[in-house]
Amino acid sequence: MVNSFYCTNIFTRNAKELIKFYCETLEIPMLRTDCDDYNGVYLGFIEDAPSICIWDAAQWDAPVTGAMSFVFVCDNLDNTCLELERKGLVFDPPEKFDWGTYELRLKDPDNNEVVIAEYLNQ
């Protein structure tokens, strides 16, 4: 049976834009690549942990992946928002939720949801 989670694959028509968004804008490290810097790119924070892998759908004759929701965590969401604004992102203000998170919701270049959360009172 299943015994581990490896990665989430994103097949996209916009691999370069998507990788730039995650690596440069959100500063998620590129862990490695299977093909080149714009195809088979693994993004994450810890080697050998589940990651996001971005593939150029045209090179593989694969259908584009449907919309996903990615949740990331930061230590200080207000500071993160200031950094993202300096990089040119425009977004609605973050919201505080009763379950204990302060969340910013964005869309990546493929229209996937990106949530950046700060855990409050922990």
HELIX and SHEET records of a PDB file:
HELIX    1   1 ALA A   15  LYS A   20  1                                   6    
HELIX    2   2 PHE A   21  THR A   25  3                                   5    
HELIX    3   3 ALA A   57  TRP A   60  1                                   4    
HELIX    4   4 LEU A   77  ARG A   86  1                                  10    
SHEET    1   A 4 CYS A   7  THR A  12  0                                        
SHEET    2   A 4 SER A  51  ASP A  56  1                                        
SHEET    3   A 4 ASN A  39  LEU A  43 -1                                        
SHEET    4   A 4 MET A  30  ASP A  36 -1                                        
SHEET    1   B 4 SER A  69  VAL A  73  0                                        
SHEET    2   B 4 GLU A 113  TYR A 119  1                                        
SHEET    3   B 4 THR A 101  LYS A 107 -1                                        
SHEET    4   B 4 GLU A  95  LYS A  96 -1                                        
END                                                                             
